[in-house]
Amino acid sequence: MTNAIEIKNLNKNYQDFQLKDVSFKVPRGSIVGFIGENGAGKTTTIKAILNLIKRDGGTIEMLGMDNLKDEKKIKASVGVVMDGCNFHDNLKTGDISKMLASIYKNWNQKLYQQYLKKFKLPENKIIKEFSRGMKMKLQIAVALSHEPELLILDEATSGLDPIVREEILDVFMEFIQDEEHAILISSHITSDLDKIADYIVFIHQGEILLDEEKETLLSQ
């Protein structure tokens, strides 16, 4: 089985925090749950994967490519959802589609409309009028609508009500069914990861303490 993400000995040094030789894999056809307390290093690791911060050591491969040398090509094939909404408050869903169609070669307007309908997202409201759950579902619809091979999700279900979370988790399960796609999802809601994750990676104070297949953990 090939890996969608492969991280080896990732290091990042801050004055009051360090990522220390972080290493783990995200196999294709799987969902990897990335867990740890607030401040453990989850978001720092994800930012390093996405080249949003400069790392101090280690290597990161995504979809078989170096995430530094092939950054542009990789980003065309990766959907990202971070905690919070990055779209301007006065945009509508149609405005977002027009904007992203000019950015992504693989932007699929039909698929985007299907997700808007599935998530019951209104086309006549500006984002400022969306609830937190609606904003998160919009981000997920956008991330999926340029037909990525890999999803990277940072606290994508945090603060959502249980019904909305179930709806979103079902979409994630559908995404990986072809065994080619993969998801890395960081969360502190362990019950969500119990339902969908194939592997669990536990980070504590910048170090990986656990990297196991979930079935192995349950049998222990």
LUMGUZA-962079 format. One line per field, with one value per residue (C-alpha): residue number from 1; residue in one letter; chain; x, y, z. Coordinates in pm, whole numbers, plus 32768, in hexadecimal, padded with zeros to 4 digits. Example, Ala and Ser with C-alpha at 12.3 -4.5 7.8 and 13.67 -1.06 7.14 Angstrom:
2
seq 1  2;
type A  S;
mol A  A;
east 84CE  8557;
north 7E3E  7F96;
up 830C  82CA;
END
This chain:
220
seq 1  2  3  4  5  6  7  8  9  10  11  12  13  14  15  16  17  18  19  20  21  22  23  24  25  26  27  28  29  30  31  32  33  34  35  36  37  38  39  40  41  42  43  44  45  46  47  48  49  50  51  52  53  54  55  56  57  58  59  60  61  62  63  64  65  66  67  68  69  70  71  72  73  74  75  76  77  78  79  80  81  82  83  84  85  86  87  88  89  90  91  92  93  94  95  96  97  98  99  100  101  102  103  104  105  106  107  108  109  110  111  112  113  114  115  116  117  118  119  120  121  122  123  124  125  126  127  128  129  130  131  132  133  134  135  136  137  138  139  140  141  142  143  144  145  146  147  148  149  150  151  152  153  154  155  156  157  158  159  160  161  162  163  164  165  166  167  168  169  170  171  172  173  174  175  176  177  178  179  180  181  182  183  184  185  186  187  188  189  190  191  192  193  194  195  196  197  198  199  200  201  202  203  204  205  206  207  208  209  210  211  212  213  214  215  216  217  218  219  220;
type M  T  N  A  I  E  I  K  N  L  N  K  N  Y  Q  D  F  Q  L  K  D  V  S  F  K  V  P  R  G  S  I  V  G  F  I  G  E  N  G  A  G  K  T  T  T  I  K  A  I  L  N  L  I  K  R  D  G  G  T  I  E  M  L  G  M  D  N  L  K  D  E  K  K  I  K  A  S  V  G  V  V  M  D  G  C  N  F  H  D  N  L  K  T  G  D  I  S  K  M  L  A  S  I  Y  K  N  W  N  Q  K  L  Y  Q  Q  Y  L  K  K  F  K  L  P  E  N  K  I  I  K  E  F  S  R  G  M  K  M  K  L  Q  I  A  V  A  L  S  H  E  P  E  L  L  I  L  D  E  A  T  S  G  L  D  P  I  V  R  E  E  I  L  D  V  F  M  E  F  I  Q  D  E  E  H  A  I  L  I  S  S  H  I  T  S  D  L  D  K  I  A  D  Y  I  V  F  I  H  Q  G  E  I  L  L  D  E  E  K  E  T  L  L  S  Q;
mol A  A  A  A  A  A  A  A  A  A  A  A  A  A  A  A  A  A  A  A  A  A  A  A  A  A  A  A  A  A  A  A  A  A  A  A  A  A  A  A  A  A  A  A  A  A  A  A  A  A  A  A  A  A  A  A  A  A  A  A  A  A  A  A  A  A  A  A  A  A  A  A  A  A  A  A  A  A  A  A  A  A  A  A  A  A  A  A  A  A  A  A  A  A  A  A  A  A  A  A  A  A  A  A  A  A  A  A  A  A  A  A  A  A  A  A  A  A  A  A  A  A  A  A  A  A  A  A  A  A  A  A  A  A  A  A  A  A  A  A  A  A  A  A  A  A  A  A  A  A  A  A  A  A  A  A  A  A  A  A  A  A  A  A  A  A  A  A  A  A  A  A  A  A  A  A  A  A  A  A  A  A  A  A  A  A  A  A  A  A  A  A  A  A  A  A  A  A  A  A  A  A  A  A  A  A  A  A  A  A  A  A  A  A  A  A  A  A  A  A;
east 8000  8090  808B  7FD7  80B4  8204  82AE  840D  84BD  8402  8493  8420  84B5  8409  847D  8383  8328  83C7  8355  844C  848F  8320  82F2  81B4  80FF  7FA5  7F60  7E7D  7D20  7D2C  7CCA  7DD8  7D65  7E66  7E24  7EBF  7E70  7E65  7FC9  804C  80C0  7FA0  7F6D  80E4  8115  7FFA  8085  81D7  8132  808C  81C8  811B  8249  83B6  8431  8585  85BF  8529  847B  830F  8289  8123  808A  81E6  827B  835D  8284  8389  83F7  829C  81C7  80F6  80A2  8050  7F67  7E94  7E4C  7E17  7CDB  7D12  7C1C  7C9C  7BDB  7B1F  7AA5  7B98  7A9A  7A31  78ED  7842  7874  7763  779A  778C  789A  797E  7948  79A3  7ADC  7B56  7B09  7C1B  7D0F  7CD8  7CEF  7C1C  7B0A  79C6  789B  77A2  783C  7843  76CF  768F  7740  7688  7541  75B1  761B  74E6  75B9  74F7  756D  74C3  7564  76B4  77AC  7786  7627  769C  76AC  77F8  7782  771D  7870  7924  784B  7894  7A0B  79EC  791A  7A25  7B41  7A99  7A28  7B7A  7B8F  7CBC  7D6E  7DB7  7CF6  7DA6  7CB7  7D14  7BFE  7AF9  79E7  7A38  7913  7810  76D2  76C1  75D4  76B3  77E7  7745  76ED  7852  78ED  7817  78A4  7A07  79C0  7939  7A6F  7B64  7A97  7B5B  7C9F  7D56  7CF0  7D63  7D13  7DE5  7CFC  7D6C  7C68  7C3D  7AE6  7B55  79F5  79FB  7B45  7AC3  79BC  7A8E  7C06  7CD2  7E0F  7E4E  7F82  7FA7  8088  80EA  81CE  824F  82A0  81E7  8191  80AD  8081  7FA2  7E90  7D4B  7CEF  7E3B  7DEE  7C94  7D1F  7E1C;
north 8000  8153  827C  83C5  846B  83F8  84CA  8478  851F  866A  8772  88D4  89AB  8ACB  8B7E  8AC7  8996  888D  8786  866C  856F  854B  8421  8378  830C  8338  820A  8233  81AD  8208  830E  8365  840B  84FE  8538  85F3  8700  8870  88E4  8782  87D5  8766  88B1  88F5  87A4  87E8  8942  88A3  87A2  88C1  899A  8AAA  8AAD  8A63  8923  88FA  8793  8659  85F8  85F7  853F  856C  849A  8417  8574  8652  875B  886A  8821  87C6  88AE  893F  87EB  875B  8877  883C  86DD  872A  87A9  8867  88C5  898B  89F1  8B30  8BBC  8C62  8CF5  8E63  8EA1  8F4E  8E33  8D41  8BD6  8C31  8D3B  8C38  8B48  8C50  8CAD  8B48  8ADE  8BD1  8B3A  89C1  8915  87F6  88CE  8808  88F2  87D6  8725  886E  889D  8739  877A  88C5  8808  86E5  87D0  88AE  89E7  8B15  8BC0  8D0D  8D57  8DF9  8D34  8E2B  8D9F  8C34  8B75  8AD9  8985  8A14  8ABE  8978  88B7  89C2  899A  8820  8846  892A  8841  8719  87CE  87ED  8670  8649  8501  8566  8622  86CC  8739  87FB  87E8  87DB  8756  882C  88F2  8850  87B0  8630  861E  86FB  8635  84EA  857C  85EE  84A7  83E8  84C0  8475  82FF  8316  83D5  82BA  8196  8176  8128  8240  8367  83AD  8492  851F  85AE  8652  865B  865A  85B3  844B  83C2  8441  8394  8253  824A  8293  8279  814F  81C4  829D  837B  8416  8544  85CE  86F9  86EA  8576  844F  8360  8275  8214  80E3  804A  807D  7F0B  7EC0  7FBB  7F2B  7DCB  7E31;
up 8000  7F9D  8087  8049  8151  81D8  82E4  8360  8485  846D  8552  859C  86AE  875C  8895  8970  889E  87BE  86C8  8709  85F4  8598  84AE  8431  82F4  825F  817B  8050  808A  81FA  82F9  83F6  8537  85C1  8732  8854  8952  88F4  88B7  8879  8718  8637  8585  8573  84C7  83D1  8383  833B  8255  8197  8195  825C  8345  8300  83A3  8443  83D7  8346  8203  8196  8067  7FEF  7ED9  7E8B  7E61  7F32  7FD7  7F9E  7E38  7DB8  7E8F  7D73  7CDF  7E36  7E9A  7D63  7DE7  7F59  8003  8148  825A  8384  84BB  8464  8318  8227  8135  813E  81FB  80D5  7FD9  7F6F  7F0B  7D99  7DC5  7E62  7D41  7C3D  7CFE  7D2F  7BC9  7B5F  7C5A  7C3E  7AEB  7B72  7C0B  7BE5  7BE9  7BD3  7CFF  7DC1  7D83  7DF6  7F3F  7F71  7F46  8021  8139  810B  80D9  8058  7F1A  7F62  80B3  80F5  81C8  82E6  8318  8324  846C  84DB  845F  830C  82E6  8332  823B  8134  8169  8148  800A  7F79  7FE0  7F35  7DF9  7D53  7D61  7E49  7E91  7FF8  8105  8229  833B  8474  857A  8464  854C  867B  8706  8623  86A0  8697  856B  8492  8501  849B  8347  830D  8388  828C  8173  81E7  81E5  8081  8012  8062  7FDC  7E95  7F56  7E9B  7F71  80D5  81FA  8315  841E  855F  8672  87E7  87BE  87E4  87B4  864B  8608  86A9  8597  8463  849F  8423  84D4  8606  8631  878C  87BD  8913  8952  87EE  87EB  8753  886E  87AC  863E  861E  854B  860A  8603  86AE  87C0  87FC  8821  892B;
END
